[in-house]
Amino acid sequence: MSVLSKPYFHDEAKAFEYLESVLWADGVVCPHCGVVGARVYSLEGVRGKASGKSPEGAIRHGLKKCGECRQQFTVKVGTVFEHGRMPLNKMLQAVYLMTCSKKGISAHQLHRVLEISYKAAWFLEHRIREAMRSGELAPFGGEGGVVEVDETFIGRREGVKKPRGGQRHMIPVLSLVHRESGQCRSFVVDRVTRDELVPIVLQNVDRETYIMTDESGVYRGQFRKLFLGHGVVNHTAGE
């Protein structure tokens, strides 16, 4: 059976139950007063305002009322799903698809798979990506770990014609990958030069780290004395 066959991916009530089991594993938390495990009442069958799509008003799944502050809330309050206008089960599908797709998933593909508008898919993707941020940009690596440094070219620069040879029409991107944790940071740069790339590595990688790069002259002689060491993969030699 596929993971996407799980009930919480297809039924909104089940989606609320699943999210509650994940976020409230130690007891219901009121997002208004912060009380954990206090008196909470489930408000079953409550409907929202009538609309064209739902003349009787949509059922408010997972609605609860705090016995301390008397405020109403659901498990979505304070999360990336708050104020989402699409069913929670579809938003959970989006999270699963984005986190399990090795090469990511575009907003166009998400809009086709979930059968929602492209605009809704675009905003949902940005919300989820924002929630996935670590919240800090302190240097990573350290403790003798290895950070791989490499650059690539993607997309196309606006207004730049494709030349017969070379990659001047493409956008250069530098990526730093912590080999042990899999943590990755990527940066769009103007040019692949020493002045552009080296400062980014120095600002984002802990000094107690071993740096690995390819044989590009951009990195030659830059990291050996600043980090634990600098290893080079020689692609020309077939490494």
Secondary structure as UniProt FT lines:
FT   HELIX           3..5
FT   HELIX           7..9
FT   HELIX           12..23
FT   TURN            24..26
FT   TURN            31..33
FT   STRAND          40..42
FT   TURN            44..45
FT   TURN            55..56
FT   TURN            61..62
FT   STRAND          64..66
FT   TURN            67..69
FT   STRAND          72..73
FT   TURN            75..78
FT   TURN            80..83
FT   HELIX           88..100
FT   TURN            102..103
FT   HELIX           107..114
FT   HELIX           118..132
FT   TURN            143..144
FT   STRAND          145..154
FT   TURN            158..159
FT   TURN            168..169
FT   STRAND          171..178
FT   TURN            179..181
FT   STRAND          184..188
FT   HELIX           194..204
FT   STRAND          209..214
FT   TURN            217..222
FT   TURN            224..226
FT   STRAND          229..233
FT   HELIX           235..237
//
